Amino acid sequence: MTCTSCSSTVEQALQAIPGVQKAQVALATEEAEVHYDPKILGCNQILEAINDTGFEAVLLSTGEDMGKIGLKVDGVRTHNSMRMIEKSLQALPGVQSIDIDSEVNKISLSYKPDVTGPRNFIKVIESTGTGRFKAMIFPEGGGRESHRKEEIKQYYRSFLWSLVFTVPVFLIAMIFMYIPGIKDALDTKLVNMLSIGAILRWVLSTPVQFIVGRRFYTGSYKALRHGSANMDVLIALGTNAAYFYSVYSVLRAASSTDFESTDFFETSSMLISFILLGKYLEVLAKGKTSDAIAKLMNLTPGTAILLTLDDEGNVISEEEIDSRLIQRNDVIKIVPGAKAASDGFVIWGQSHVNESMITGEARPVAKRKGDTVIGGTVNENGVLHIKATRVGSESALSQIVRLVESAQMAKAPVQKFADRISKYFVPLVIILSISTWLAWFLAGKFHGYPDSWIPKSMDSFQLALQFGISVMVIACPCALGLATPTAVMVGTGVGASQGILIKGGQALESAHKVNCLVFDKTGTLTIGKPVVVNTRLLKNMVLRDFYELIAAAEVNSEHPLAKAIVEYAKKFREDEENPMWPEAQDFQSITGHGVKAIVRNKEVIVGNKSLMLEHNIPISIDAEEMLAETEGMAQTGILVSIDREVTGVLAISDPLKPGAHEVISILKSMKVRSIMVTGDNSGTANSIAKEVGIETVIAEAKPEQKAEKVKELQAAGYIVAMVGDGINDSPALVAADVGMAIGAGTDIAIEAADIVLMKSNLEDVITAIDLSRKTFSRIRLNYIWALGYNLLGIPIAGGVLFPGTGFRLPPWIAGAAMAASSVSVVVCSLLLKNYRRPKMLEHLDIGGIKIE
């Protein structure tokens, strides 16, 4: 695909297939994503539909890729042995389908990763027969990367071939004509007025026009067949006009005794050469825009050390295997300096792991038994044994890659502008080109300009034809089509390398306009790891028993405050790592208020004041005073009622994130208003807001009230970004113009957000807004360049400057300018790679806080 009219042709063709629910085609990544109903339609029909539009498509992946692998089998001599292998594999539990390509001895399997895996398949294949078969993972080919390399190679080859013929044509037409001796030889007449020079130029430019330039013919034929016109149409028309006029001129000279022939053979071949050079440079540069994904893909190591354990958990043996052969529940050994080959959790050992390549967090993170490890991160100093939990396409790294890929598929709304223009662009240019030729031709015919304007070797028809061809080939729809997607690709890639995942053009476009930020409190402005700092009992009771009851009720809740209480309760059970709490019956979680359960036949209610009042539980004056006191200290007061009587008050505090105050003041300087919305009580909320410098606070808000507040701000004319981390933030994240999930919070928050901040650092909020502003100004610059280029270039090519200055653009220079314009747009986008975080963040030394 060369320009937006190509991508819209493919998109329309896909949307027209019955059974397709949604189709998206991205020009910059050259990929299409199709959601379809498998009952009506299969992948092959989708591929056929794309091939019918004149483009070639390769299947990259299908949605049910949960477990898919290709194996190459050596030693298969007969069709029968392949059948034997297939039968053995089919007998395995968890194998869903098998495809065999006997030409290359490839077996493709779909399987359930929690039941079986690639190592089992290899074992089965190698033990089938007399052990003469050898199996290994099929060497990766036909992926994105090899496809792009092939395309670069093709353009390079075509360009070199075109040079082989174009350079001699150029020399004969432009240089040798001025060298005495050679000039006389070239001017030697063969038949009537037909010279040797003309024949040589004709012979040399024909292969360029029809063999090297064949791609432009096929491209335009396929586009026109589907009722759309693209850049190929303009190139084919322009070069054909020059070539066939020259052929006519040569033939006429051969049949006449007085007709001086002038031909433009060099125009058509030089045009094609320059356009191929431009395309080659453009494809090279476009490959660079997706570097970010390639870098992420390369994070996974090629091999891993697999451990075999006995029943007691002692290591019996270890072997090095291909990391793609790891299966769920395998135990992998990671030595210092090695990368983790899959996601998992530590079952033995302790170390520090550098996670900067995934989260952007510079400081190594301590890991010990029970901690999770992300695949692709680097182990620093100790040996770790990890149990693989998510392998292959389920791993965190694969999910990030998929997120970045789908971001690069999604179109920015500003792209619609280019799509609208490209629909009418080519037909308009053809009309302009023909009008230019006609105007100059008629002006010459009726002596509308002095004869001295016509160059020596031409007549008025040829001058008019040159102007017409120049207009046709200088117009460039590609630059317009590439303006947005290339910048979005580089922008999202730069974001990913800084731990900021931006989900596509829409998110970028909204983020650059943000002028109001709504912060959640817990986990966003604060560390999000609340700790119990104080317990006050209102009845005589052993603290250990008191916490047994509360922990039993709270252990079922996902809320951070609940986790803090359970963690604190463990202190009274020092003897056990994971204590068993009494059983809780009739457990009920009241979102935004607390929990309720029956423990040891006592009704336990843990929550805020409004929860007690709702259940008609009287709150004593002592309890009221304690609550007021904790809230005054920016702590959260939690009431505990046992059998409908308030028994105790817990004070929980959540320390502020480092740098929170500075981030809010930098946002003020960026003219962004900050607001805090929290489910916490107003006392705590206000004292934290005062600490960070936020003036507007909405406290005790339930999830749906957070979303309501966002909508109110939008109605008041603000472009709102919501920064949150928890499940209770997801309605607001969806409602906001831009939802930012901070810290790899909960999966739901990440699903709902438009921008995911992998680290828990608040300053990334500023980086995200700044990066989107920079990317967007780059998109604007690209549009100004692409549009300005066409608006200036077309009149100049049409000869506007010719009457006054005698300056005209020969068609081959016009073609070179056209090629240069799309290359320059891609290079302009590539400059975004040098993005640096805002200066004001550099002096923010944000130290880590350790919470014990």
N, C-alpha and C positions, 0 to 999 in steps of 0.2 A: 504494500500500500504506500502511495506516495503523498497523498494529501487527504484533507478531510472528506472530499467527495468520495474517495475510495472507501474510507471507513464507514461512511453513512450508507453507501451502496450495500456493503456486506451486512451492516446492521439491519437494513430494511429487508434484505433477502432472508435473514435469519428470523426476523419477527413475522414474516409472512408464512413460515412453515407451521402447519397445524400441529399443536402439541407443545409449541415453544411458549413458555410463560414470560420470559424476560431474556433479552439479549443485549450485551454490552460489548462494543468493539473499541479497543484503544489503539490509536495510531502510533504513539511513541513506543509502546511495548510490543506492538504488532500481535496482540492477543485478543481473543474473544472469549467471553464467559457467557455460557448459555444455561438457563434454568429450564428444564423441559420435563414433560410427563413421560416416564419410561414405558408406560402402557401403550402410548400412541406412537412412540418415535424412538429410534436408537441413534447412537453416536455416528454410525456410518452415513445415515441420511443427512445429518447436520454437516458432515464433512463434504458430502456430495453437493449440498446446496451452496457451500462456499466455493467449491471448485467450479460450479456452474457460473458463478459471478465472474470467473476469470482469475481468481486468486488461488494460490495453493495453500492448503491447510494441513497441519500436522496435529494429531491429538497429543496434548501434553498430559492431561490427567482427567480422570472421571471422578465424580463426587464420592463414589463408594470406595475410595482409595485407602480404606482403613488399613488393610494389609494386602499389599500386592508386591510380587517380586518376580524378576525374570532370572532363570537359571540357564547356564550353558552346559550342555552335557557332551563330554568327549567319549569316544569309544563306541558310538552307536553306528553299526554298519548296516543293519537292515531295518525295514519298516516295523518288523515284528518286535524287535527289542524296544523300540520307542513305545509300542502299545503295551508291552510288559511293564515298562517304567510308569506309564500313565495309570495302569491298573493299581500298581503298588501305592502310588501317591493318592489315588482316589479313596483308598481304604483308610487313609489317615483321618482321625477325627479333626474337625475344624477346617478341612479343605473345602472351599465352596465351588471353585470352578478352575478348570485347567485348559489352557490354550496351547497348542503345539505348532511350532513353525519348523517343519522338518528340514527345510532348506539350510537353515543356519543352526539346527539342533538346539532351538531355544524353547524352554518350557516356561510359560507365564502362569503363575498361580495367584488366585485370590483366596485369602484365608482369614480366620478369626485370630487376631494376635494373642488373645488371652488363652487360647486353647493350644495353639501350635506355633511354629516359626520356621525360618529358613534353615536352621541347622538340622532340624528333624528331616526336612526334605532331602538335604544333601546326604544325610546318613542313610535314608531309605534308598535313594538312587544308587549310592555306592555299594550297598549290600545286596542290591538286586542282581540277579545273574551270578556270574562267577567272580564278581568284583572287578570286572574289566572297565566299568563305567567310572568316569570322574566328573564331578559336578562343581561348578563355581558360579558366583553371581555374574550375570550377563554384563559384559563391559558396557558402561553407560554411553549411549550415543543418541543422536536424534533429539537431544534435549534442546533447551533454549540456546545454550552457549554455542554448541556445534553448529546450530542453524545460523546463528549470527555470523560465526566465523566463515561459514560457507558463503553467505551473502557478500561479506567483505571481499572474499577471494574472487567471487564472480565479477563484481564491479571492477576490481583491480585488473583482472584478466581482460575484460571487455575494453577497459581504458587503454591498456597496453596495445591490444590489437588495433584499436582505432588510431593510436599514434603511429603505428607502423605504416599506415596508409595516408594519414592526414599530414604528417610532416613533409613527405615528398610533394603532396598536392600544394601545400602552403609554399614550399620553396619554388615550385614551378610557377605558381600564380603570382607570388608577391616579390620574390627575390631575383630569380633567374631572368625575369623580364627586363632587368636593368643591367645585366652583364652582357656586353657585346660578345658576339661569338655564340654564346649559349642561346641568346635571344634569337639570333638568326636561325639557329638549328631548330628551335621550338616553333618559329614562325613558318617553317617550310611547309608549303601546301601539299597535301596528298591528293584529295579529290576536290575539284573546284576551289572553294574558299576554306575547306576544312584543313586545319593545321595539325602538326604532330603534337603541339602543346595541348590542344583541346582534347585530342584522343587520349593522351596520357592522363590528363585530369579526370576524364570520364571513367577510364578503366580503373584508376586508383580510388575514386570516391564511391564507386558502386558497391564494393564489399562493405564499406563503412555504412552506407545508407541501408542496405538490405540485410546484411549478415550481422554486423555488430549492432546495428540499430533495430534489430528485429523485435527486441523487447518492447519498443515504443509502439510498434504496429499491433502486436498481440494485446498490449495493454489498452490501446485505444479501441480496438475492435470489441474487446470484452466490455469495456465501459459503455460504448455506444449501444451495444446489444441490450444493455439493461437501462437504456434511456438516461444515462448520466454521462457527463464529460469530465475528464480529469486532465492532469498535466500532460499525460502521454498524448492526448488528442492535440494539444497545442504544439508539442514538439513535432509530432508526425506531420501536421498540416504545414508548419513552417519549413521543415527540411524538405518535404515533398515539393512544396511550391518552388523552392530554390533549385532542387535537383531536376524536376521535370521541365521547368522553364529552360534550364541549361541544355537538357537533352534536345528540346525543340530547337533551340538556337543552333546547336551543333549540326543537327540533321538538315536544318534549313541552309546552313553554310555549305554543306556537302552537295546540296542540290541547286545551288545558285552560283552565279559567276561574280556577283557584285555585293552579296550580303556579308558584312563584317560581323562575325559572331563574337558576342561577349557572354561568357558563362559564369555562373556562381557556384561551380562545383566545390570550390574551397569553402564557400559559406556553409553548405549542408554538412560537409564532413567535419569542419572545425566546430560547428555547433554541437554535433553529436559528441565529439571528443570532450568539449568543455563541460557538457551536461553530465557525461559519465564521470569526469573528474569530480565535479560537484557532488554527485550522488555517492561516490566512493568516500569522499571526505565526510559527508553527512552521516553515512552508515557507520564510519569509524567513530565519529563523535557521539552518535546515538548509543553505540555500544558502551561508551564511557558513562552515559547517564545512569545505566543500571548497575554500576560498580557496587553500589551499596548491597544489593541482593547477593551478588557474587561473593562479596566479602563475608556476608553472614553465612552463606552456604558452606564456605571453606572453613568455618570454625570447628566443625565436627572432625575429630581425628580419623585417620584412615584405619587404624587398628586399635584393639583393646585387649587387655589381659583378663581372660575369663578364669574364674576360680571354681574348683569343684570342692564342695564342703561335705563332711560326714554329718551324721545325725546330731552330733554334739556341737557342730558349727566350726570344727577345726578344718584347716585347709589341707586337702589331700593332694591336689595337683593344680598347676596353672598352665594355661596355653594361650598363645597369641592368636587372635582371630580377627577377621575383617569386621569393622565396627557395624557394618550393615547386617551382620549375622546375629547381633544381640537380640535376645528375646526377653519378654517381660519376666520379671522375677529372677533373672540371672544375677550372679554376684560378680561385680567387676572390681579389679584392683586398680587404684590410681596412684602411681608413684609421683614423687615431687617433680614438678616441671611438666607433667603430662596433662592433657586435657581430658575432661570427663567425656566419655563416649555417649552417654545417654542421661536422661533425667533419672534421679533416684534419691534414696535417702541413705545416710551413713549407718552401717550396722557395726562398724569397728573402726577405731583409730580416731585421731584428731589432727586438724591441720588448719591452715588459712587458705581460702580460695579466692582468686582474683576474678571478680564477676564483671569487670569494667566493660568487656566486649559485649555483654548483653544488657546490663542495666546502666552502664556508664558510671557506676559507683567506683571511685578511684581506690578507696581503701579496701584491702583484702578483708574478707568476712570470715570470722572464726567458725569452724565446723566441728561438731562432735556427734556422738551417737544420737540418731534420731533426726538430725538436721537434714534439710533437703539440699540436693546439689543439682545445678542446672547443666545440661549437656553443653559442651563447647567452652565451659569456663576452665581456668587454669589452676591446678593444685600447686600450692607454693612450697610448703616445707615438710609436711608429714605424709605418711602413707595412709590412704583411706580405702576401706572396702565398702562399696555401695551396692544396694540392691536396685536393679533397674525397674522403674515403674512405668515411665512413658517412653516408648521407643519409636523410631521411624517418624512417620508423619504426625504422631501425636505429641512429639516432644515440644518443649517451650520454644526451642529455636525454630522448628518447622512452623510453629504457629506465628512467630514473629515474621518469618519470611513470607508466609501466606498473607499476613496482615499488610506488610509493605507492598506485596504484589497486588493485592486487591485495591490498595490505596492508589497504585499507579494506574489501575484500570478505570477508577471512578473519574468521571469528568467534572471539572470545575464549571459552575454555571457560566463563567465568563467565556468558556469554550463555545457556548451556543452561538455567540456572536460570530465566531469564525465559521461555524457550521452553516449559519444563515448566509453569510457572504459567499461561501464556497459553492453553494447551490447555483448561484447566478453568475459566478465569477467567469468560468470558462466560456459559456455562450456569449457573455458580454464582451469578453476580450476578442472573440472571433468576429463579432459585429464591428467592434472598434477597428480591428485590423483591416477588414475588408473596406470599411469607410475611409480609412487612412489611404489605402492604395487607390481607391476610386477618386478621392479628392485630389491627390497629387497627379494622378493620371489625367483627369479632366483638365486640371489647371495647366498641365503641360500641353495637352491637345489643343486647348484654346488660347495658348500663349498667355496664361495668367501670371507667369513669371519669366524673367529674361532668360534667354538660352544660355547665357554665361554661367547660370547656376548648375547646369548639367555637367557632371564630370566627363572628362575626355572620352573614356572608354564606354560610355553608356548613352542610351537614349532616354526620353522622358518615361517610357513604359518601365524600363529597368530600374530607374531611380524610384519610381512609385512602388515597384515590387519590393525593392530593398526596404523601404520605409514600412510597408505592410508586414513583411516577414519580421522585421525588428520588433514591431509592436507585439506580434504574436508570441515571440519567444522570450521577451523580457518580462512579461507578466508572470508572476510567481504565486500560485495558490499554495505551494508547499510551505513557504515561510509562515503564512497565516495559520496553517493547520498545525505547525510544530510549535508555535509561540507558547501556548499554554502547556500541553502535555510534557514537553521536555523540561520546562521549569519546575512543574509539579514533581516530575520524576526525581530531579536532582534535589529539590527541596525536601521531599519525603525521605530520600536516601541520607542526606546530611542529618536530618532529624533522627533517623534510626541510629546513626553512628553516635549520636549524643544521648541516646536513651530516651528520645522523644518520638513516639510512634504516631504519625499524623495519618488519619484514615482518609487520604485522598483530597482531591481538589476542592470539594465542597467545604471541608473542614478548614483548609488553608484560607479559602476566600472569606469565610465567616470570621475566622480568627483575626485576620488583619484589621477588621473593622471594630473589634471588641472595645467598648468603652466603659463596661461595668463588669466587675468580677464578683461573683457570689462564692464565698468560702464556706465550706462546712467546717465545724470546729474540730471534732475528734478525728485524729489521724491525718488531718490536713494542716491546720495551724499548729496543732499539738502533735507530740510524738505518736499518739495513738496507742500507746501502751500504758493504760491507766494502772496505777498502783494503789492499793489500800494503804492509807497513811494513818488512819485512826479508827478505833472501834469504841463506842460507848454503849454499855448495857444499861437498860432501865429496870431489869429484874435480876434477881440472883440466879446465876446460871454459869456452868463451866464453859469457858470460851471455846474449848475444843468441841463440845456438844453443839454449841450454838452454830459454829462454822460447819459442822457435819450436816446439819439440817439445811443451811443455806446452800452449801456446795451441791448437795444432792438435787436441789431444785434448779440451781443455776447451771449445772454441768450440761444440761440439754439446750442451753441458749447459745446462739452464735455471737451475741453482743459483746463488744470489747470489755464493757464493765463487768459482765458476767464472768468472762475469762479471768479478769483481774481478781475477782472474789475467789474463784476456784483455785487460782495460783496461790493466793494468800492462805487459803484453807489448808493447802498441802503442807504448809510449814508446821502445822500441828500434827502431821503424820509423817515425820521425818524418816521413819523406818522404810517407807515404800516409795518406789519411783513413781508408779502410777496407781495410787490408792483406789480401792473400790468404794464408791459412796453408797449409802443406803438407797434403796429403790424409790423412785418418785412415781406416784400414780397421778392420773388426771392432770398431767403437765399441760400448762397453757402459757403461751408467750403472748403478752399484750404489747404489740409493737409501739415503741416510743414511751412505754410506761413501766414495764417490768415483767415478772413471771409469777406464776402461782402453781402450787402442786401440793399433793398430800404426801408427807414423808413421815414414816413411823406413826401413822394414824394421826399426825398433827397437820393442820392446814397452815402451810407456809406461804406467805406473800412477801415478795421482795420487790421494791420499786419506789417510784417517786410519790410525792404527796398526793397528786391527783388520783393515783391508783388506790391509795388508802381511802380517800374520800368517796371514790366510786363504789367501794365495797363497804361503805358506812363504818369504817374502823375509826374510832376516836383517836385523835392525836393529842397527847398530853402537852402541857406548857413546856415541860423540860425538853421534850422532843422538838417542839417548835424552836426553842432557843438554840438547841444544838444545830438544827438545820440552818438557822440564820447565821450562826457563827461559821459553819463550814463554808457556806456560800460566800460569806464576806472574804474568805481567804482563797477565793477562786477554786474551791474544791466542790465536788459533787456530793451532796448528801443523799444517802439511800436509806429508806426506812425498812425495817424488818418486822413483819407482824407474824406471831406464832399463835395459832388458835384465836384469831381476831383481836389480838392485843399487841400494841407496838412494844417490842422487846428490846430493840437496839437501833442505833444509828451508825452507819458506816460512812467514813469520809474517804472519798476516792479522788486522787489528784492525777492530772495528766500533764506532764511538763511541756512547755512550749517548744516548738522546733527552733533550732538555732537559726538566726538570720531572719526570723519571721518579721520582726519589726522593720528591718532594712528593706525587705522585699515590698512591704506595703508602702514604704515611703518612695521607693523607686517607681512603683506603679502610679503613685500620685504624680510624680514628675513626668510620667508618660501619659498623663491626662486620663487615667483609668480609675474609675471610682470603685472602692472596695466595700463589700457588705458582708456581714457574717450571719449565716442562718444555721441554727442548731436546735437539736431536740433537747439540749440541756437546759437547766433552769436559768432564769434571767440573771441571778446574782453572779454565778460562775461565768456566764457568757459575757456579761458587761465587764467584769474585772479582767478577763482575758483580752477582750476587745481594746480596753484601755491600754493594756500592756503592749499590744502590737500597733496601736494607732488607728483602729477602725472606728468610725463614728456611728454607722448605722448597724444596729443589731436586732435580729429577730430571734427570740429564744422560744423554747418549748414548742418547736414546730414539728408536727408529724411529717412523714415523707411526702404525703400529698399536699401538705401546706407549703413545703419547700418548693414544690413544683408550681403551686399557685403564686407564690411570691415572685418566682422567675417570670411567670406570665405577666404579672402586674408591672414589673420593671420593663418588660418588652413593650407593653401597651403604652408606657410612659416615654417610649422612643429610644430606649437603650438597646444596644446590641450586647446581649448578656452571655458571659461564659460562666459555667458553674464548675467549681473545683471540689471534688469529693472523692471519698475512698470506699464507701460502704454500700451494702445492699440498699439501705434506706435512702441513699442519695440517687439511686438509679432513675426514679421518676423525674427528679430535677435535672439530672444529666441529659435525659432525653428531651425535656421541655426546653432547655437552654439552646441558644443559637450554636454554642460550642460547649460540649461536655468534656471536661478534662478529668480523667481518673488518675489519681496520684498514687505513686508507689504501687507495685503490682498488688493492688488491693484485692478485692474479691473479683472472681471471674465475671460476676454479673455486672459489676461496675465497669469492668473493662469492655464487656460486650456493648454496654449502653453508651460508652463515651465515644467522642469523635477524635480525641487526642489522648493517648495513654502516656503518662510520665512514668517511666520504668523505675526511676529512683524516687525516694520520698522527699527529695529536696524541693523546697518551695521555689527556689530561684529558677527552676525549670519552667515555671509558669511564665516568667518573663522571657526566657529564651524562646519558648514556643510562640509567644505573641510576636516577639521580635523577628524570629525566623519567618513567620508567615507574612509579616510586613515586608521583609526583604524579598521573599520569593514573589510576592505580589507586585512589588515595584519592578522586579525583573520581568514579570509577565507583561506589565504595562509597557516597559521599555521595548520588549519584543514586538508588541503590537504596533507601537509607534514606528519602529524600524520597518516591520513588514508592510504596514499600510503606507507609510511615507515613501518607502521604496517604490511601491506600485504606483502611487499617485504622482511621484516625480518621474519615475522611469518611463512610464507609458507615453506621456506627452513628449519627452525628449526623444524617445525612439521614433515617435510619429513625426519628428522633424520640426518641432516648435522653434528650436533655436536655429534651424538651418537658414531661414531667410536673413536673419540679422547677422549671424556669425559665420555661416557656412559650416557649422559643426553638425555632423550626423553620426549616429551610432551604427556601424556596420552590424549586420545580424549576428556575426560570430561573437562580437564584443557584447552584444545584448544578451546572447545565450550565456556567456561567461558571467555577466552581472547577475543573471537569474540564478545560476548555480551558487554564486557567492552569497546571495541573500539568504538562502535557506541554511547554508553552512554557518553564516554569521549568527543566525538566530540560535542555532544549537550551541555554538561556542559561547554566546552571551549567557545561555542557561547554565552551561558548564562552569562559568566563572563563579556560580553560587557555591561551588565546592570549597571555595576559600572562605566560606562563612566563619566568622568568629563570634563568640558570645559578646553581648554588649559590654563595653568598657566598665560600666558601673558595677558589673558583677565580679570583675577581676579582683577588686580589693575586698570583696566579701569573703573573709576567711571563715568558712563555716565548719567548725570543728564537730567531730562526732560526739554523740552523747551515749554513754552506756547506761542502760537501765538494768539494775540487778533484779 
